Amino acid sequence: MPVKPPADPGSGKAGAKPCPICGKPATEASRPFCSERCRDVDLNRWLSNSYAIPGRKDEDEDAD
């Protein structure tokens, strides 16, 4: 039985991964989202601090 080679992430269609907001297939124009609406929802979540990248608190911040 032949083994398929791994897919190149850059060569696939835009619809290969679902939209991270609603799960619908992504479109080429709004990739990785399905629409401008989902793209705007994601931007709003970043701007309103709904998303956060975890990090450790630096002890030097409190030294002042």
MIMIRO-107030 format. One line per 4 residues: their letters; for each residue y, x, z of N, C-alpha, C. Coordinates in Angstrom, 2 decimals, decimal comma. Atoms other than C-alpha are relative to their C-alpha. Example, Ala and Ser with C-alpha at 12.3 -4.5 7.8 and 13.67 -1.06 7.14 Angstrom:
! MIMIRO-107030
as> -1,19/0,89/0,00/-4,50/12,30/7,80/1,20/0,90/0,00  -1,19/-0,82/-0,06/-1,06/13,67/7,14/1,09/-0,77/0,73
This chain:
! MIMIRO-107030
mpvk> -1,18/0,85/0,00/0,00/0,00/0,00/1,24/0,89/0,00  -1,19/-0,85/0,06/3,31/1,62/-1,07/1,01/-0,37/1,07  -1,02/0,20/-1,03/6,03/2,06/1,50/1,36/-0,02/-0,68  -1,34/0,09/0,57/9,56/0,95/0,60/0,90/1,03/0,67
ppad> -0,96/-0,92/-0,62/12,27/3,58/1,12/1,06/-0,78/0,75  -1,04/0,71/-0,74/14,98/2,68/3,63/1,18/-0,32/-0,91  -1,15/0,44/0,81/17,90/0,79/2,11/1,22/0,83/0,34  -1,25/-0,73/-0,19/21,13/2,70/1,63/1,06/-1,00/0,43
pgsg> -0,95/1,00/-0,48/23,76/0,87/3,73/1,20/-0,20/-0,91  -1,16/0,13/0,87/26,50/1,53/1,18/-0,31/-0,66/-1,33  0,35/0,52/1,31/24,57/0,19/-1,80/-0,37/-1,47/0,02  0,43/1,39/-0,09/23,69/-3,30/-0,52/1,11/-0,96/-0,36
kaga> -0,99/1,04/0,28/25,43/-6,55/-1,32/0,79/-0,30/1,26  -0,84/0,33/-1,15/28,23/-7,76/0,92/-0,67/-1,02/0,90  0,65/1,04/-0,77/26,06/-10,69/2,03/-1,22/0,48/0,76  1,18/-0,53/-0,65/23,40/-8,39/3,46/0,03/-0,22/1,51
kpcp> -0,13/0,22/-1,44/24,72/-8,72/7,01/0,79/-1,27/0,24  -0,76/1,22/-0,29/25,93/-11,93/8,60/1,37/0,32/0,61  -1,33/-0,10/-0,59/29,51/-12,46/9,69/-0,16/0,15/1,52  0,14/-0,19/-1,44/29,88/-11,15/13,28/0,62/-1,13/0,83
icgk> -0,64/1,09/-0,74/31,97/-14,21/14,25/-0,84/-1,27/-0,06  0,69/1,29/0,13/30,05/-17,20/12,85/-1,43/0,10/-0,51  1,37/-0,17/0,46/26,84/-15,78/11,35/-0,26/-0,37/-1,44  0,16/0,32/1,41/27,42/-16,98/7,77/-0,06/1,30/-0,80
pate> 0,03/-1,21/0,84/26,81/-14,51/4,90/1,40/0,53/-0,27  -1,29/-0,62/0,24/29,67/-12,06/4,44/0,36/-0,08/-1,48  -0,47/-0,03/1,38/31,79/-12,10/1,28/0,61/1,36/-0,29  -0,54/-1,30/0,40/32,94/-9,06/-0,66/1,48/0,11/0,35
asrp> -1,45/-0,03/-0,24/36,62/-9,99/-0,26/0,35/0,16/1,47  -0,32/-0,03/-1,43/36,46/-10,29/3,55/-1,00/0,81/0,81  1,06/-0,75/-0,66/33,63/-7,92/4,37/0,50/0,73/1,23  1,32/0,53/-0,30/32,15/-7,74/7,02/0,01/-1,47/0,42
fcse> -0,12/1,40/-0,41/33,39/-11,29/7,65/-0,27/-0,92/-1,19  0,28/0,97/1,06/32,69/-14,48/5,70/1,27/-0,58/-0,59  -1,25/0,60/0,46/36,32/-15,58/5,38/1,18/0,67/0,70  -1,22/-0,50/-0,63/39,90/-14,72/6,21/0,15/-0,58/1,41
rcrd> -0,08/0,62/-1,32/39,66/-17,15/9,14/-0,76/0,82/1,02  0,79/-0,78/-0,94/36,86/-15,19/10,80/0,60/1,39/0,20  -0,67/-1,29/-0,11/38,72/-11,97/10,05/1,18/-0,09/0,98  -1,13/0,22/-0,90/41,80/-13,38/11,84/-0,45/-0,27/1,44
vdln> 0,55/0,25/-1,34/39,69/-14,63/14,78/-0,35/1,33/0,66  0,38/-1,30/-0,55/38,33/-11,10/15,25/1,25/0,82/0,37  -1,24/-0,72/-0,30/41,82/-9,56/15,05/0,66/-0,55/1,26  -0,58/0,62/-1,19/43,10/-12,05/17,64/-0,76/0,41/1,26
rwls> 0,78/-0,41/-1,18/40,25/-11,15/19,99/0,34/1,43/0,41  -0,40/-1,38/-0,34/41,18/-7,46/19,77/1,40/0,02/0,61  -1,39/-0,03/-0,47/44,90/-8,14/20,24/0,20/-0,67/1,35  -0,12/0,68/-1,28/44,35/-10,44/23,22/-0,90/0,63/1,08
nsya> 0,85/-0,76/-0,93/42,06/-7,89/24,94/-1,29/-0,72/0,38  1,30/0,62/-0,25/38,98/-10,12/24,69/-1,12/1,02/-0,19  0,94/-1,10/0,20/37,15/-7,05/23,39/0,52/1,19/0,81  -0,40/-1,21/-0,72/37,16/-3,89/25,45/-1,05/1,06/-0,22
ipgr> 0,92/-1,11/0,14/35,63/-0,51/24,90/-0,13/0,62/1,38  0,16/-0,51/-1,36/34,13/0,59/28,21/0,25/1,50/0,07  -0,26/-1,41/-0,23/35,19/3,91/29,59/0,08/0,25/1,49  -0,09/-0,31/-1,43/35,34/5,72/32,86/1,45/0,28/0,36
kded> -1,35/-0,20/-0,48/38,49/5,88/34,89/0,21/1,48/0,26  -0,33/-1,39/-0,17/40,12/9,29/34,82/0,70/0,18/1,34  -0,60/-0,20/-1,34/40,98/10,60/38,31/1,43/0,50/-0,10  -1,34/-0,52/0,14/44,11/12,29/36,97/1,04/-1,10/-0,18
edad> -0,95/1,09/0,15/45,71/8,89/36,22/0,66/-0,39/1,31  -0,53/0,39/-1,30/46,20/8,20/39,93/0,70/1,15/0,73  -0,55/-1,19/-0,68/47,47/11,72/40,76/1,53/-0,04/0,07  -1,48/0,01/0,01/51,14/10,92/39,97/0,56/-0,65/1,18
